[in-house]
Amino acid sequence: MTAINAAFGLGDVERVSAAPSPASARERRYLFAGWSLDAARRDLVRTSGGRVDLTSSEFDLLMALLRAPGEPLSRTALLRAVRGRTWNYYDRSIDTLVARLRKKIDADRGGPPLIRSVRGVGYVLRASVAEARAERAVA
């Protein structure tokens, strides 16, 4: 125990506060533009019915956009959220991922796309988002 206390005193160990309860974050449901996303189950469902399968990267991208609706997010921020790495000018992977997600959430929908390109910045989600607690099934 004294070795641990000594490490704190020398600055070798960084104190980190506890992260918010992952269970509470995972139990959230996001409602936006006729869609419902259950974060715990990774389920994207139209409110009119019909489920859409998302890849892990598409889910992570959608979560990043849902957490900041109406706020332009840079390609760097999105790539860090999706893949945990930084973006460079020649990296078009985030653009490809956005295009794939757009096809899924804008299919059979008239009007402008939900994810808008912001020239020189990145992308923005053009929808209001409501958060709700996901209902847990009792087995």
C-alpha positions as CSV (number, residue, x, y, z in Angstrom):
1,M,0.0,0.0,0.0
2,T,2.8,2.4,0.7
3,A,4.2,1.8,-2.8
4,I,0.9,2.9,-4.2
5,N,0.8,6.0,-2.1
6,A,4.4,6.8,-3.0
7,A,3.6,6.4,-6.7
8,F,0.8,9.0,-6.3
9,G,3.2,11.3,-4.5
10,L,5.8,11.0,-7.3
11,G,3.2,11.7,-10.0
12,D,3.8,8.3,-11.6
13,V,0.1,7.4,-11.4
14,E,-2.7,9.6,-12.6
15,R,-5.9,9.7,-10.7
16,V,-8.9,9.3,-12.9
17,S,-12.4,9.9,-11.8
18,A,-14.9,7.1,-12.4
19,A,-16.6,7.2,-15.8
20,P,-20.4,7.5,-15.8
21,S,-22.1,4.2,-15.3
22,P,-21.8,2.3,-18.6
23,A,-25.1,0.6,-17.9
24,S,-27.0,3.9,-17.9
25,A,-25.4,5.0,-21.1
26,R,-26.1,1.7,-22.8
27,E,-29.8,1.7,-21.7
28,R,-30.6,4.8,-23.7
29,R,-32.9,5.0,-26.6
30,Y,-32.6,7.8,-29.1
31,L,-35.6,9.0,-31.1
32,F,-35.0,11.1,-34.3
33,A,-36.7,11.7,-37.6
34,G,-38.9,8.7,-37.5
35,W,-36.2,6.4,-36.1
36,S,-35.6,4.8,-32.8
37,L,-32.1,3.6,-31.8
38,D,-31.8,1.3,-28.8
39,A,-28.1,1.8,-27.8
40,A,-28.1,-1.4,-25.6
41,R,-29.3,-3.7,-28.3
42,R,-27.7,-1.7,-31.2
43,D,-31.2,-1.8,-32.8
44,L,-32.2,0.9,-35.3
45,V,-35.9,0.7,-36.1
46,R,-38.3,2.9,-38.0
47,T,-41.2,4.1,-35.9
48,S,-43.4,2.7,-38.7
49,G,-41.7,-0.7,-38.3
50,G,-38.8,-2.3,-40.1
51,R,-35.4,-2.9,-38.6
52,V,-32.1,-1.7,-40.2
53,D,-28.9,-3.6,-39.6
54,L,-25.9,-1.4,-38.8
55,T,-22.2,-2.4,-38.9
56,S,-20.2,-1.5,-35.8
57,S,-18.7,1.5,-37.5
58,E,-22.1,2.7,-38.7
59,F,-23.5,2.4,-35.2
60,D,-20.5,4.3,-33.7
61,L,-20.8,7.0,-36.3
62,L,-24.6,7.4,-35.7
63,M,-24.0,7.5,-31.9
64,A,-21.4,10.3,-32.3
65,L,-23.9,12.3,-34.5
66,L,-26.8,11.6,-32.1
67,R,-24.8,12.9,-29.1
68,A,-24.3,16.3,-30.9
69,P,-27.4,17.0,-33.1
70,G,-27.2,20.2,-35.1
71,E,-23.5,20.5,-34.2
72,P,-21.0,20.1,-37.1
73,L,-18.5,17.4,-36.2
74,S,-15.1,17.4,-37.9
75,R,-13.9,14.3,-39.8
76,T,-11.1,14.0,-37.1
77,A,-13.7,13.9,-34.3
78,L,-15.8,11.4,-36.2
79,L,-12.9,9.1,-37.1
80,R,-11.7,9.2,-33.6
81,A,-15.2,8.2,-32.3
82,V,-15.5,5.4,-34.9
83,R,-12.0,4.0,-35.3
84,G,-10.0,5.6,-32.5
85,R,-7.5,7.2,-34.8
86,T,-6.8,10.6,-36.3
87,W,-7.8,11.7,-39.8
88,N,-5.5,12.9,-42.5
89,Y,-6.4,14.8,-45.6
90,Y,-6.2,11.8,-47.9
91,D,-8.3,9.5,-45.7
92,R,-11.7,9.2,-47.3
93,S,-12.9,6.3,-45.0
94,I,-15.2,8.5,-43.0
95,D,-16.8,9.9,-46.1
96,T,-17.5,6.4,-47.4
97,L,-19.0,5.4,-44.0
98,V,-21.2,8.5,-44.0
99,A,-22.4,7.6,-47.5
100,R,-23.3,4.0,-46.4
101,L,-25.2,5.3,-43.3
102,R,-27.0,7.9,-45.4
103,K,-28.3,5.2,-47.7
104,K,-29.7,3.3,-44.8
105,I,-31.4,6.1,-42.9
106,D,-32.5,8.2,-45.9
107,A,-34.0,5.3,-47.9
108,D,-37.7,5.8,-48.6
109,R,-37.5,9.3,-47.2
110,G,-38.2,12.5,-49.2
111,G,-36.4,15.7,-48.6
112,P,-32.8,16.6,-47.7
113,P,-30.5,14.0,-46.2
114,L,-30.4,13.7,-42.4
115,I,-26.6,13.9,-42.4
116,R,-25.4,17.0,-44.1
117,S,-21.9,17.8,-45.4
118,V,-20.4,20.9,-44.0
119,R,-17.7,22.0,-46.4
120,G,-14.3,22.3,-44.9
121,V,-15.6,21.0,-41.5
122,G,-17.2,17.6,-41.6
123,Y,-20.8,16.5,-41.1
124,V,-23.9,17.5,-39.0
125,L,-27.0,15.6,-38.1
126,R,-30.1,17.6,-39.2
127,A,-32.7,16.2,-36.9
128,S,-33.9,16.9,-33.4
129,V,-33.0,14.0,-31.0
130,A,-34.9,12.9,-27.9
131,E,-33.4,10.6,-25.4
132,A,-35.4,8.0,-23.5
133,R,-34.6,5.1,-21.2
134,A,-34.8,1.8,-23.1
135,E,-37.2,-0.6,-21.7
136,R,-35.5,-3.7,-20.4
137,A,-37.1,-7.1,-21.0
138,V,-37.4,-9.2,-17.9
139,A,-36.7,-12.8,-18.4
